[in-house]
Amino acid sequence: MFFHNNTVLIIFIVGVLLLIIGVGFRDRNPGMVLLGIGLMATLYAVVQKAIELFSS
């Protein structure tokens, strides 16, 4: 259980970093790809934590 929380935290941090890098390169194609991947990774981490928190 402890390592699962670290994994979700790492996915969230990497997602936010990809979002920040993607914003810098948003006028090019790789920047938009990084924005999309970062957004999906961040949403995945938030949904995983919500499922873990609210599941009974």
mmCIF entry with sequence, helices, sheets and N, C-alpha, C, O atoms, coordinates in Angstrom:
data_MODEL
# 
_entry.id   MODEL 
# 
_entity.id                         1 
_entity.type                       polymer 
_entity.pdbx_number_of_molecules   1 
# 
_entity_poly.entity_id                      1 
_entity_poly.type                           'polypeptide(L)' 
_entity_poly.nstd_linkage                   no 
_entity_poly.nstd_monomer                   no 
_entity_poly.pdbx_seq_one_letter_code       MFFHNNTVLIIFIVGVLLLIIGVGFRDRNPGMVLLGIGLMATLYAVVQKAIELFSS 
_entity_poly.pdbx_seq_one_letter_code_can   MFFHNNTVLIIFIVGVLLLIIGVGFRDRNPGMVLLGIGLMATLYAVVQKAIELFSS 
_entity_poly.pdbx_strand_id                 A 
# 
loop_
_entity_poly_seq.entity_id 
_entity_poly_seq.num 
_entity_poly_seq.mon_id 
_entity_poly_seq.hetero 
1 1  MET n 
1 2  PHE n 
1 3  PHE n 
1 4  HIS n 
1 5  ASN n 
1 6  ASN n 
1 7  THR n 
1 8  VAL n 
1 9  LEU n 
1 10 ILE n 
1 11 ILE n 
1 12 PHE n 
1 13 ILE n 
1 14 VAL n 
1 15 GLY n 
1 16 VAL n 
1 17 LEU n 
1 18 LEU n 
1 19 LEU n 
1 20 ILE n 
1 21 ILE n 
1 22 GLY n 
1 23 VAL n 
1 24 GLY n 
1 25 PHE n 
1 26 ARG n 
1 27 ASP n 
1 28 ARG n 
1 29 ASN n 
1 30 PRO n 
1 31 GLY n 
1 32 MET n 
1 33 VAL n 
1 34 LEU n 
1 35 LEU n 
1 36 GLY n 
1 37 ILE n 
1 38 GLY n 
1 39 LEU n 
1 40 MET n 
1 41 ALA n 
1 42 THR n 
1 43 LEU n 
1 44 TYR n 
1 45 ALA n 
1 46 VAL n 
1 47 VAL n 
1 48 GLN n 
1 49 LYS n 
1 50 ALA n 
1 51 ILE n 
1 52 GLU n 
1 53 LEU n 
1 54 PHE n 
1 55 SER n 
1 56 SER n 
# 
_struct_asym.id          A 
_struct_asym.entity_id   1 
# 
loop_
_struct_conf.conf_type_id 
_struct_conf.id 
_struct_conf.pdbx_PDB_helix_id 
_struct_conf.beg_label_comp_id 
_struct_conf.beg_label_asym_id 
_struct_conf.beg_label_seq_id 
_struct_conf.pdbx_beg_PDB_ins_code 
_struct_conf.end_label_comp_id 
_struct_conf.end_label_asym_id 
_struct_conf.end_label_seq_id 
_struct_conf.pdbx_end_PDB_ins_code 
_struct_conf.beg_auth_comp_id 
_struct_conf.beg_auth_asym_id 
_struct_conf.beg_auth_seq_id 
_struct_conf.end_auth_comp_id 
_struct_conf.end_auth_asym_id 
_struct_conf.end_auth_seq_id 
_struct_conf.pdbx_PDB_helix_class 
_struct_conf.details 
_struct_conf.pdbx_PDB_helix_length 
HELX_P HELX_P1 AA1 PHE A 2  ? GLY A 24 ? PHE A 2  GLY A 24 1 ? 23 
HELX_P HELX_P2 AA2 ASN A 29 ? PHE A 54 ? ASN A 29 PHE A 54 1 ? 26 
# 
_struct_conf_type.id          HELX_P 
_struct_conf_type.criteria    ? 
_struct_conf_type.reference   ? 
# 
loop_
_atom_site.group_PDB 
_atom_site.id 
_atom_site.type_symbol 
_atom_site.label_atom_id 
_atom_site.label_alt_id 
_atom_site.label_comp_id 
_atom_site.label_asym_id 
_atom_site.label_entity_id 
_atom_site.label_seq_id 
_atom_site.pdbx_PDB_ins_code 
_atom_site.Cartn_x 
_atom_site.Cartn_y 
_atom_site.Cartn_z 
_atom_site.occupancy 
_atom_site.B_iso_or_equiv 
_atom_site.pdbx_formal_charge 
_atom_site.auth_seq_id 
_atom_site.auth_comp_id 
_atom_site.auth_asym_id 
_atom_site.auth_atom_id 
_atom_site.pdbx_PDB_model_num 
ATOM 1   N N  . MET A 1 1  ? 0.821   -1.191 0.000   1.00 0.00 ? 1  MET A N  1 
ATOM 2   C CA . MET A 1 1  ? 0.000   0.000  0.000   1.00 0.00 ? 1  MET A CA 1 
ATOM 3   C C  . MET A 1 1  ? 0.863   1.252  0.000   1.00 0.00 ? 1  MET A C  1 
ATOM 4   O O  . MET A 1 1  ? 0.532   2.237  -0.661  1.00 0.00 ? 1  MET A O  1 
ATOM 5   N N  . PHE A 1 2  ? 1.955   1.221  0.729   1.00 0.00 ? 2  PHE A N  1 
ATOM 6   C CA . PHE A 1 2  ? 2.831   2.387  0.814   1.00 0.00 ? 2  PHE A CA 1 
ATOM 7   C C  . PHE A 1 2  ? 3.443   2.720  -0.538  1.00 0.00 ? 2  PHE A C  1 
ATOM 8   O O  . PHE A 1 2  ? 3.516   3.890  -0.914  1.00 0.00 ? 2  PHE A O  1 
ATOM 9   N N  . PHE A 1 3  ? 3.884   1.702  -1.271  1.00 0.00 ? 3  PHE A N  1 
ATOM 10  C CA . PHE A 1 3  ? 4.518   1.950  -2.564  1.00 0.00 ? 3  PHE A CA 1 
ATOM 11  C C  . PHE A 1 3  ? 3.505   2.416  -3.603  1.00 0.00 ? 3  PHE A C  1 
ATOM 12  O O  . PHE A 1 3  ? 3.865   3.140  -4.532  1.00 0.00 ? 3  PHE A O  1 
ATOM 13  N N  . HIS A 1 4  ? 2.246   2.013  -3.462  1.00 0.00 ? 4  HIS A N  1 
ATOM 14  C CA . HIS A 1 4  ? 1.224   2.464  -4.401  1.00 0.00 ? 4  HIS A CA 1 
ATOM 15  C C  . HIS A 1 4  ? 1.043   3.980  -4.295  1.00 0.00 ? 4  HIS A C  1 
ATOM 16  O O  . HIS A 1 4  ? 0.868   4.649  -5.313  1.00 0.00 ? 4  HIS A O  1 
ATOM 17  N N  . ASN A 1 5  ? 1.081   4.522  -3.097  1.00 0.00 ? 5  ASN A N  1 
ATOM 18  C CA . ASN A 1 5  ? 0.950   5.967  -2.926  1.00 0.00 ? 5  ASN A CA 1 
ATOM 19  C C  . ASN A 1 5  ? 2.128   6.701  -3.548  1.00 0.00 ? 5  ASN A C  1 
ATOM 20  O O  . ASN A 1 5  ? 1.947   7.763  -4.145  1.00 0.00 ? 5  ASN A O  1 
ATOM 21  N N  . ASN A 1 6  ? 3.336   6.151  -3.418  1.00 0.00 ? 6  ASN A N  1 
ATOM 22  C CA . ASN A 1 6  ? 4.502   6.773  -4.038  1.00 0.00 ? 6  ASN A CA 1 
ATOM 23  C C  . ASN A 1 6  ? 4.402   6.729  -5.553  1.00 0.00 ? 6  ASN A C  1 
ATOM 24  O O  . ASN A 1 6  ? 4.791   7.685  -6.224  1.00 0.00 ? 6  ASN A O  1 
ATOM 25  N N  . THR A 1 7  ? 3.891   5.644  -6.098  1.00 0.00 ? 7  THR A N  1 
ATOM 26  C CA . THR A 1 7  ? 3.757   5.524  -7.547  1.00 0.00 ? 7  THR A CA 1 
ATOM 27  C C  . THR A 1 7  ? 2.789   6.564  -8.090  1.00 0.00 ? 7  THR A C  1 
ATOM 28  O O  . THR A 1 7  ? 3.072   7.200  -9.105  1.00 0.00 ? 7  THR A O  1 
ATOM 29  N N  . VAL A 1 8  ? 1.665   6.743  -7.436  1.00 0.00 ? 8  VAL A N  1 
ATOM 30  C CA . VAL A 1 8  ? 0.690   7.741  -7.874  1.00 0.00 ? 8  VAL A CA 1 
ATOM 31  C C  . VAL A 1 8  ? 1.278   9.141  -7.749  1.00 0.00 ? 8  VAL A C  1 
ATOM 32  O O  . VAL A 1 8  ? 1.048   9.987  -8.613  1.00 0.00 ? 8  VAL A O  1 
ATOM 33  N N  . LEU A 1 9  ? 2.033   9.393  -6.687  1.00 0.00 ? 9  LEU A N  1 
ATOM 34  C CA . LEU A 1 9  ? 2.667   10.699 -6.512  1.00 0.00 ? 9  LEU A CA 1 
ATOM 35  C C  . LEU A 1 9  ? 3.681   10.968 -7.616  1.00 0.00 ? 9  LEU A C  1 
ATOM 36  O O  . LEU A 1 9  ? 3.745   12.081 -8.137  1.00 0.00 ? 9  LEU A O  1 
ATOM 37  N N  . ILE A 1 10 ? 4.468   9.970  -7.975  1.00 0.00 ? 10 ILE A N  1 
ATOM 38  C CA . ILE A 1 10 ? 5.454   10.129 -9.048  1.00 0.00 ? 10 ILE A CA 1 
ATOM 39  C C  . ILE A 1 10 ? 4.755   10.375 -10.377 1.00 0.00 ? 10 ILE A C  1 
ATOM 40  O O  . ILE A 1 10 ? 5.191   11.226 -11.152 1.00 0.00 ? 10 ILE A O  1 
ATOM 41  N N  . ILE A 1 11 ? 3.677   9.644  -10.653 1.00 0.00 ? 11 ILE A N  1 
ATOM 42  C CA . ILE A 1 11 ? 2.920   9.856  -11.893 1.00 0.00 ? 11 ILE A CA 1 
ATOM 43  C C  . ILE A 1 11 ? 2.365   11.274 -11.926 1.00 0.00 ? 11 ILE A C  1 
ATOM 44  O O  . ILE A 1 11 ? 2.391   11.922 -12.973 1.00 0.00 ? 11 ILE A O  1 
ATOM 45  N N  . PHE A 1 12 ? 1.861   11.768 -10.790 1.00 0.00 ? 12 PHE A N  1 
ATOM 46  C CA . PHE A 1 12 ? 1.319   13.123 -10.727 1.00 0.00 ? 12 PHE A CA 1 
ATOM 47  C C  . PHE A 1 12 ? 2.407   14.161 -10.984 1.00 0.00 ? 12 PHE A C  1 
ATOM 48  O O  . PHE A 1 12 ? 2.194   15.100 -11.751 1.00 0.00 ? 12 PHE A O  1 
ATOM 49  N N  . ILE A 1 13 ? 3.560   14.005 -10.356 1.00 0.00 ? 13 ILE A N  1 
ATOM 50  C CA . ILE A 1 13 ? 4.655   14.966 -10.523 1.00 0.00 ? 13 ILE A CA 1 
ATOM 51  C C  . ILE A 1 13 ? 5.171   14.958 -11.951 1.00 0.00 ? 13 ILE A C  1 
ATOM 52  O O  . ILE A 1 13 ? 5.414   16.020 -12.524 1.00 0.00 ? 13 ILE A O  1 
ATOM 53  N N  . VAL A 1 14 ? 5.342   13.781 -12.535 1.00 0.00 ? 14 VAL A N  1 
ATOM 54  C CA . VAL A 1 14 ? 5.792   13.695 -13.928 1.00 0.00 ? 14 VAL A CA 1 
ATOM 55  C C  . VAL A 1 14 ? 4.755   14.316 -14.856 1.00 0.00 ? 14 VAL A C  1 
ATOM 56  O O  . VAL A 1 14 ? 5.114   14.993 -15.820 1.00 0.00 ? 14 VAL A O  1 
ATOM 57  N N  . GLY A 1 15 ? 3.484   14.095 -14.578 1.00 0.00 ? 15 GLY A N  1 
ATOM 58  C CA . GLY A 1 15 ? 2.427   14.697 -15.389 1.00 0.00 ? 15 GLY A CA 1 
ATOM 59  C C  . GLY A 1 15 ? 2.454   16.211 -15.346 1.00 0.00 ? 15 GLY A C  1 
ATOM 60  O O  . GLY A 1 15 ? 2.305   16.867 -16.377 1.00 0.00 ? 15 GLY A O  1 
ATOM 61  N N  . VAL A 1 16 ? 2.642   16.770 -14.161 1.00 0.00 ? 16 VAL A N  1 
ATOM 62  C CA . VAL A 1 16 ? 2.713   18.231 -14.036 1.00 0.00 ? 16 VAL A CA 1 
ATOM 63  C C  . VAL A 1 16 ? 3.953   18.767 -14.742 1.00 0.00 ? 16 VAL A C  1 
ATOM 64  O O  . VAL A 1 16 ? 3.886   19.806 -15.398 1.00 0.00 ? 16 VAL A O  1 
ATOM 65  N N  . LEU A 1 17 ? 5.077   18.078 -14.617 1.00 0.00 ? 17 LEU A N  1 
ATOM 66  C CA . LEU A 1 17 ? 6.290   18.512 -15.320 1.00 0.00 ? 17 LEU A CA 1 
ATOM 67  C C  . LEU A 1 17 ? 6.096   18.476 -16.833 1.00 0.00 ? 17 LEU A C  1 
ATOM 68  O O  . LEU A 1 17 ? 6.539   19.384 -17.535 1.00 0.00 ? 17 LEU A O  1 
ATOM 69  N N  . LEU A 1 18 ? 5.437   17.435 -17.339 1.00 0.00 ? 18 LEU A N  1 
ATOM 70  C CA . LEU A 1 18 ? 5.165   17.370 -18.774 1.00 0.00 ? 18 LEU A CA 1 
ATOM 71  C C  . LEU A 1 18 ? 4.227   18.490 -19.209 1.00 0.00 ? 18 LEU A C  1 
ATOM 72  O O  . LEU A 1 18 ? 4.380   19.038 -20.300 1.00 0.00 ? 18 LEU A O  1 
ATOM 73  N N  . LEU A 1 19 ? 3.265   18.830 -18.370 1.00 0.00 ? 19 LEU A N  1 
ATOM 74  C CA . LEU A 1 19 ? 2.387   19.962 -18.676 1.00 0.00 ? 19 LEU A CA 1 
ATOM 75  C C  . LEU A 1 19 ? 3.182   21.262 -18.765 1.00 0.00 ? 19 LEU A C  1 
ATOM 76  O O  . LEU A 1 19 ? 2.975   22.054 -19.684 1.00 0.00 ? 19 LEU A O  1 
ATOM 77  N N  . ILE A 1 20 ? 4.081   21.483 -17.823 1.00 0.00 ? 20 ILE A N  1 
ATOM 78  C CA . ILE A 1 20 ? 4.880   22.712 -17.816 1.00 0.00 ? 20 ILE A CA 1 
ATOM 79  C C  . ILE A 1 20 ? 5.788   22.778 -19.038 1.00 0.00 ? 20 ILE A C  1 
ATOM 80  O O  . ILE A 1 20 ? 5.897   23.826 -19.674 1.00 0.00 ? 20 ILE A O  1 
ATOM 81  N N  . ILE A 1 21 ? 6.436   21.671 -19.368 1.00 0.00 ? 21 ILE A N  1 
ATOM 82  C CA . ILE A 1 21 ? 7.297   21.641 -20.556 1.00 0.00 ? 21 ILE A CA 1 
ATOM 83  C C  . ILE A 1 21 ? 6.460   21.812 -21.813 1.00 0.00 ? 21 ILE A C  1 
ATOM 84  O O  . ILE A 1 21 ? 6.870   22.512 -22.739 1.00 0.00 ? 21 ILE A O  1 
ATOM 85  N N  . GLY A 1 22 ? 5.299   21.185 -21.854 1.00 0.00 ? 22 GLY A N  1 
ATOM 86  C CA . GLY A 1 22 ? 4.421   21.290 -23.016 1.00 0.00 ? 22 GLY A CA 1 
ATOM 87  C C  . GLY A 1 22 ? 3.923   22.701 -23.254 1.00 0.00 ? 22 GLY A C  1 
ATOM 88  O O  . GLY A 1 22 ? 3.755   23.114 -24.402 1.00 0.00 ? 22 GLY A O  1 
ATOM 89  N N  . VAL A 1 23 ? 3.681   23.452 -22.177 1.00 0.00 ? 23 VAL A N  1 
ATOM 90  C CA . VAL A 1 23 ? 3.245   24.842 -22.334 1.00 0.00 ? 23 VAL A CA 1 
ATOM 91  C C  . VAL A 1 23 ? 4.351   25.660 -22.992 1.00 0.00 ? 23 VAL A C  1 
ATOM 92  O O  . VAL A 1 23 ? 4.074   26.551 -23.796 1.00 0.00 ? 23 VAL A O  1 
ATOM 93  N N  . GLY A 1 24 ? 5.590   25.363 -22.657 1.00 0.00 ? 24 GLY A N  1 
ATOM 94  C CA . GLY A 1 24 ? 6.708   26.084 -23.266 1.00 0.00 ? 24 GLY A CA 1 
ATOM 95  C C  . GLY A 1 24 ? 6.852   25.814 -24.752 1.00 0.00 ? 24 GLY A C  1 
ATOM 96  O O  . GLY A 1 24 ? 7.291   26.686 -25.501 1.00 0.00 ? 24 GLY A O  1 
ATOM 97  N N  . PHE A 1 25 ? 6.489   24.619 -25.184 1.00 0.00 ? 25 PHE A N  1 
ATOM 98  C CA . PHE A 1 25 ? 6.622   24.231 -26.594 1.00 0.00 ? 25 PHE A CA 1 
ATOM 99  C C  . PHE A 1 25 ? 5.269   24.088 -27.281 1.00 0.00 ? 25 PHE A C  1 
ATOM 100 O O  . PHE A 1 25 ? 5.150   23.319 -28.235 1.00 0.00 ? 25 PHE A O  1 
ATOM 101 N N  . ARG A 1 26 ? 4.256   24.800 -26.826 1.00 0.00 ? 26 ARG A N  1 
ATOM 102 C CA . ARG A 1 26 ? 2.898   24.584 -27.340 1.00 0.00 ? 26 ARG A CA 1 
ATOM 103 C C  . ARG A 1 26 ? 2.718   25.013 -28.787 1.00 0.00 ? 26 ARG A C  1 
ATOM 104 O O  . ARG A 1 26 ? 1.744   24.612 -29.424 1.00 0.00 ? 26 ARG A O  1 
ATOM 105 N N  . ASP A 1 27 ? 3.625   25.810 -29.321 1.00 0.00 ? 27 ASP A N  1 
ATOM 106 C CA . ASP A 1 27 ? 3.495   26.219 -30.720 1.00 0.00 ? 27 ASP A CA 1 
ATOM 107 C C  . ASP A 1 27 ? 4.031   25.157 -31.675 1.00 0.00 ? 27 ASP A C  1 
ATOM 108 O O  . ASP A 1 27 ? 3.878   25.289 -32.890 1.00 0.00 ? 27 ASP A O  1 
ATOM 109 N N  . ARG A 1 28 ? 4.650   24.120 -31.150 1.00 0.00 ? 28 ARG A N  1 
ATOM 110 C CA . ARG A 1 28 ? 5.166   23.022 -31.975 1.00 0.00 ? 28 ARG A CA 1 
ATOM 111 C C  . ARG A 1 28 ? 4.388   21.744 -31.662 1.00 0.00 ? 28 ARG A C  1 
ATOM 112 O O  . ARG A 1 28 ? 3.707   21.650 -30.641 1.00 0.00 ? 28 ARG A O  1 
ATOM 113 N N  . ASN A 1 29 ? 4.501   20.779 -32.544 1.00 0.00 ? 29 ASN A N  1 
ATOM 114 C CA . ASN A 1 29 ? 3.766   19.524 -32.379 1.00 0.00 ? 29 ASN A CA 1 
ATOM 115 C C  . ASN A 1 29 ? 4.168   18.747 -31.120 1.00 0.00 ? 29 ASN A C  1 
ATOM 116 O O  . ASN A 1 29 ? 3.283   18.281 -30.402 1.00 0.00 ? 29 ASN A O  1 
ATOM 117 N N  . PRO A 1 30 ? 5.473   18.587 -30.818 1.00 0.00 ? 30 PRO A N  1 
ATOM 118 C CA . PRO A 1 30 ? 5.824   17.840 -29.596 1.00 0.00 ? 30 PRO A CA 1 
ATOM 119 C C  . PRO A 1 30 ? 5.298   18.494 -28.322 1.00 0.00 ? 30 PRO A C  1 
ATOM 120 O O  . PRO A 1 30 ? 5.013   17.803 -27.344 1.00 0.00 ? 30 PRO A O  1 
ATOM 121 N N  . GLY A 1 31 ? 5.169   19.805 -28.327 1.00 0.00 ? 31 GLY A N  1 
ATOM 122 C CA . GLY A 1 31 ? 4.629   20.486 -27.152 1.00 0.00 ? 31 GLY A CA 1 
ATOM 123 C C  . GLY A 1 31 ? 3.187   20.113 -26.892 1.00 0.00 ? 31 GLY A C  1 
ATOM 124 O O  . GLY A 1 31 ? 2.785   19.927 -25.744 1.00 0.00 ? 31 GLY A O  1 
ATOM 125 N N  . MET A 1 32 ? 2.411   20.004 -27.947 1.00 0.00 ? 32 MET A N  1 
ATOM 126 C CA . MET A 1 32 ? 1.011   19.611 -27.781 1.00 0.00 ? 32 MET A CA 1 
ATOM 127 C C  . MET A 1 32 ? 0.905   18.163 -27.317 1.00 0.00 ? 32 MET A C  1 
ATOM 128 O O  . MET A 1 32 ? 0.019   17.824 -26.533 1.00 0.00 ? 32 MET A O  1 
ATOM 129 N N  . VAL A 1 33 ? 1.801   17.313 -27.798 1.00 0.00 ? 33 VAL A N  1 
ATOM 130 C CA . VAL A 1 33 ? 1.818   15.915 -27.350 1.00 0.00 ? 33 VAL A CA 1 
ATOM 131 C C  . VAL A 1 33 ? 2.161   15.853 -25.864 1.00 0.00 ? 33 VAL A C  1 
ATOM 132 O O  . VAL A 1 33 ? 1.534   15.109 -25.110 1.00 0.00 ? 33 VAL A O  1 
ATOM 133 N N  . LEU A 1 34 ? 3.162   16.638 -25.440 1.00 0.00 ? 34 LEU A N  1 
ATOM 134 C CA . LEU A 1 34 ? 3.529   16.659 -24.025 1.00 0.00 ? 34 LEU A CA 1 
ATOM 135 C C  . LEU A 1 34 ? 2.396   17.209 -23.164 1.00 0.00 ? 34 LEU A C  1 
ATOM 136 O O  . LEU A 1 34 ? 2.157   16.715 -22.062 1.00 0.00 ? 34 LEU A O  1 
ATOM 137 N N  . LEU A 1 35 ? 1.704   18.223 -23.659 1.00 0.00 ? 35 LEU A N  1 
ATOM 138 C CA . LEU A 1 35 ? 0.544   18.742 -22.929 1.00 0.00 ? 35 LEU A CA 1 
ATOM 139 C C  . LEU A 1 35 ? -0.518  17.664 -22.742 1.00 0.00 ? 35 LEU A C  1 
ATOM 140 O O  . LEU A 1 35 ? -1.071  17.513 -21.653 1.00 0.00 ? 35 LEU A O  1 
ATOM 141 N N  . GLY A 1 36 ? -0.797  16.925 -23.795 1.00 0.00 ? 36 GLY A N  1 
ATOM 142 C CA . GLY A 1 36 ? -1.805  15.871 -23.717 1.00 0.00 ? 36 GLY A CA 1 
ATOM 143 C C  . GLY A 1 36 ? -1.407  14.751 -22.780 1.00 0.00 ? 36 GLY A C  1 
ATOM 144 O O  . GLY A 1 36 ? -2.217  14.292 -21.975 1.00 0.00 ? 36 GLY A O  1 
ATOM 145 N N  . ILE A 1 37 ? -0.163  14.308 -22.879 1.00 0.00 ? 37 ILE A N  1 
ATOM 146 C CA . ILE A 1 37 ? 0.308   13.232 -22.005 1.00 0.00 ? 37 ILE A CA 1 
ATOM 147 C C  . ILE A 1 37 ? 0.331   13.695 -20.554 1.00 0.00 ? 37 ILE A C  1 
ATOM 148 O O  . ILE A 1 37 ? -0.057  12.948 -19.656 1.00 0.00 ? 37 ILE A O  1 
ATOM 149 N N  . GLY A 1 38 ? 0.783   14.916 -20.324 1.00 0.00 ? 38 GLY A N  1 
ATOM 150 C CA . GLY A 1 38 ? 0.807   15.454 -18.966 1.00 0.00 ? 38 GLY A CA 1 
ATOM 151 C C  . GLY A 1 38 ? -0.578  15.578 -18.373 1.00 0.00 ? 38 GLY A C  1 
ATOM 152 O O  . GLY A 1 38 ? -0.790  15.269 -17.201 1.00 0.00 ? 38 GLY A O  1 
ATOM 153 N N  . LEU A 1 39 ? -1.528  16.031 -19.186 1.00 0.00 ? 39 LEU A N  1 
ATOM 154 C CA . LEU A 1 39 ? -2.908  16.154 -18.716 1.00 0.00 ? 39 LEU A CA 1 
ATOM 155 C C  . LEU A 1 39 ? -3.494  14.792 -18.377 1.00 0.00 ? 39 LEU A C  1 
ATOM 156 O O  . LEU A 1 39 ? -4.144  14.633 -17.344 1.00 0.00 ? 39 LEU A O  1 
ATOM 157 N N  . MET A 1 40 ? -3.267  13.813 -19.242 1.00 0.00 ? 40 MET A N  1 
ATOM 158 C CA . MET A 1 40 ? -3.802  12.470 -18.986 1.00 0.00 ? 40 MET A CA 1 
ATOM 159 C C  . MET A 1 40 ? -3.161  11.846 -17.753 1.00 0.00 ? 40 MET A C  1 
ATOM 160 O O  . MET A 1 40 ? -3.850  11.191 -16.971 1.00 0.00 ? 40 MET A O  1 
ATOM 161 N N  . ALA A 1 41 ? -1.854  12.034 -17.563 1.00 0.00 ? 41 ALA A N  1 
ATOM 162 C CA . ALA A 1 41 ? -1.180  11.473 -16.392 1.00 0.00 ? 41 ALA A CA 1 
ATOM 163 C C  . ALA A 1 41 ? -1.681  12.124 -15.106 1.00 0.00 ? 41 ALA A C  1 
ATOM 164 O O  . ALA A 1 41 ? -1.887  11.445 -14.100 1.00 0.00 ? 41 ALA A O  1 
ATOM 165 N N  . THR A 1 42 ? -1.874  13.436 -15.142 1.00 0.00 ? 42 THR A N  1 
ATOM 166 C CA . THR A 1 42 ? -2.368  14.140 -13.962 1.00 0.00 ? 42 THR A CA 1 
ATOM 167 C C  . THR A 1 42 ? -3.793  13.713 -13.626 1.00 0.00 ? 42 THR A C  1 
ATOM 168 O O  . THR A 1 42 ? -4.111  13.468 -12.463 1.00 0.00 ? 42 THR A O  1 
ATOM 169 N N  . LEU A 1 43 ? -4.641  13.624 -14.632 1.00 0.00 ? 43 LEU A N  1 
ATOM 170 C CA . LEU A 1 43 ? -6.018  13.180 -14.395 1.00 0.00 ? 43 LEU A CA 1 
ATOM 171 C C  . LEU A 1 43 ? -6.055  11.746 -13.883 1.00 0.00 ? 43 LEU A C  1 
ATOM 172 O O  . LEU A 1 43 ? -6.863  11.419 -13.014 1.00 0.00 ? 43 LEU A O  1 
ATOM 173 N N  . TYR A 1 44 ? -5.186  10.887 -14.415 1.00 0.00 ? 44 TYR A N  1 
ATOM 174 C CA . TYR A 1 44 ? -5.121  9.502  -13.952 1.00 0.00 ? 44 TYR A CA 1 
ATOM 175 C C  . TYR A 1 44 ? -4.780  9.451  -12.463 1.00 0.00 ? 44 TYR A C  1 
ATOM 176 O O  . TYR A 1 44 ? -5.406  8.708  -11.707 1.00 0.00 ? 44 TYR A O  1 
ATOM 177 N N  . ALA A 1 45 ? -3.793  10.236 -12.047 1.00 0.00 ? 45 ALA A N  1 
ATOM 178 C CA . ALA A 1 45 ? -3.391  10.223 -10.642 1.00 0.00 ? 45 ALA A CA 1 
ATOM 179 C C  . ALA A 1 45 ? -4.514  10.734 -9.744  1.00 0.00 ? 45 ALA A C  1 
ATOM 180 O O  . ALA A 1 45 ? -4.748  10.178 -8.671  1.00 0.00 ? 45 ALA A O  1 
ATOM 181 N N  . VAL A 1 46 ? -5.205  11.779 -10.170 1.00 0.00 ? 46 VAL A N  1 
ATOM 182 C CA . VAL A 1 46 ? -6.299  12.333 -9.366  1.00 0.00 ? 46 VAL A CA 1 
ATOM 183 C C  . VAL A 1 46 ? -7.450  11.336 -9.265  1.00 0.00 ? 46 VAL A C  1 
ATOM 184 O O  . VAL A 1 46 ? -8.021  11.157 -8.190  1.00 0.00 ? 46 VAL A O  1 
ATOM 185 N N  . VAL A 1 47 ? -7.793  10.692 -10.369 1.00 0.00 ? 47 VAL A N  1 
ATOM 186 C CA . VAL A 1 47 ? -8.887  9.713  -10.356 1.00 0.00 ? 47 VAL A CA 1 
ATOM 187 C C  . VAL A 1 47 ? -8.518  8.502  -9.504  1.00 0.00 ? 47 VAL A C  1 
ATOM 188 O O  . VAL A 1 47 ? -9.359  7.991  -8.765  1.00 0.00 ? 47 VAL A O  1 
ATOM 189 N N  . GLN A 1 48 ? -7.279  8.040  -9.595  1.00 0.00 ? 48 GLN A N  1 
ATOM 190 C CA . GLN A 1 48 ? -6.851  6.903  -8.777  1.00 0.00 ? 48 GLN A CA 1 
ATOM 191 C C  . GLN A 1 48 ? -6.966  7.222  -7.289  1.00 0.00 ? 48 GLN A C  1 
ATOM 192 O O  . GLN A 1 48 ? -7.446  6.398  -6.511  1.00 0.00 ? 48 GLN A O  1 
ATOM 193 N N  . LYS A 1 49 ? -6.528  8.415  -6.893  1.00 0.00 ? 49 LYS A N  1 
ATOM 194 C CA . LYS A 1 49 ? -6.623  8.787  -5.485  1.00 0.00 ? 49 LYS A CA 1 
ATOM 195 C C  . LYS A 1 49 ? -8.079  8.942  -5.053  1.00 0.00 ? 49 LYS A C  1 
ATOM 196 O O  . LYS A 1 49 ? -8.422  8.597  -3.923  1.00 0.00 ? 49 LYS A O  1 
ATOM 197 N N  . ALA A 1 50 ? -8.940  9.455  -5.930  1.00 0.00 ? 50 ALA A N  1 
ATOM 198 C CA . ALA A 1 50 ? -10.357 9.591  -5.592  1.00 0.00 ? 50 ALA A CA 1 
ATOM 199 C C  . ALA A 1 50 ? -11.007 8.225  -5.431  1.00 0.00 ? 50 ALA A C  1 
ATOM 200 O O  . ALA A 1 50 ? -11.799 8.015  -4.512  1.00 0.00 ? 50 ALA A O  1 
ATOM 201 N N  . ILE A 1 51 ? -10.675 7.300  -6.317  1.00 0.00 ? 51 ILE A N  1 
ATOM 202 C CA . ILE A 1 51 ? -11.214 5.941  -6.205  1.00 0.00 ? 51 ILE A CA 1 
ATOM 203 C C  . ILE A 1 51 ? -10.742 5.292  -4.912  1.00 0.00 ? 51 ILE A C  1 
ATOM 204 O O  . ILE A 1 51 ? -11.523 4.644  -4.215  1.00 0.00 ? 51 ILE A O  1 
ATOM 205 N N  . GLU A 1 52 ? -9.471  5.466  -4.595  1.00 0.00 ? 52 GLU A N  1 
ATOM 206 C CA . GLU A 1 52 ? -8.929  4.888  -3.370  1.00 0.00 ? 52 GLU A CA 1 
ATOM 207 C C  . GLU A 1 52 ? -9.574  5.513  -2.131  1.00 0.00 ? 52 GLU A C  1 
ATOM 208 O O  . GLU A 1 52 ? -9.822  4.824  -1.142  1.00 0.00 ? 52 GLU A O  1 
ATOM 209 N N  . LEU A 1 53 ? -9.840  6.799  -2.188  1.00 0.00 ? 53 LEU A N  1 
ATOM 210 C CA . LEU A 1 53 ? -10.392 7.497  -1.031  1.00 0.00 ? 53 LEU A CA 1 
ATOM 211 C C  . LEU A 1 53 ? -11.863 7.173  -0.812  1.00 0.00 ? 53 LEU A C  1 
ATOM 212 O O  . LEU A 1 53 ? -12.288 6.956  0.324   1.00 0.00 ? 53 LEU A O  1 
ATOM 213 N N  . PHE A 1 54 ? -12.645 7.137  -1.888  1.00 0.00 ? 54 PHE A N  1 
ATOM 214 C CA . PHE A 1 54 ? -14.090 6.993  -1.751  1.00 0.00 ? 54 PHE A CA 1 
ATOM 215 C C  . PHE A 1 54 ? -14.593 5.559  -1.907  1.00 0.00 ? 54 PHE A C  1 
ATOM 216 O O  . PHE A 1 54 ? -15.788 5.315  -1.740  1.00 0.00 ? 54 PHE A O  1 
ATOM 217 N N  . SER A 1 55 ? -13.727 4.617  -2.218  1.00 0.00 ? 55 SER A N  1 
ATOM 218 C CA . SER A 1 55 ? -14.193 3.232  -2.323  1.00 0.00 ? 55 SER A CA 1 
ATOM 219 C C  . SER A 1 55 ? -14.395 2.666  -0.916  1.00 0.00 ? 55 SER A C  1 
ATOM 220 O O  . SER A 1 55 ? -13.696 3.024  0.031   1.00 0.00 ? 55 SER A O  1 
ATOM 221 N N  . SER A 1 56 ? -15.358 1.786  -0.820  1.00 0.00 ? 56 SER A N  1 
ATOM 222 C CA . SER A 1 56 ? -15.656 1.244  0.515   1.00 0.00 ? 56 SER A CA 1 
ATOM 223 C C  . SER A 1 56 ? -15.210 -0.178 0.681   1.00 0.00 ? 56 SER A C  1 
ATOM 224 O O  . SER A 1 56 ? -15.394 -0.763 1.748   1.00 0.00 ? 56 SER A O  1 
# 
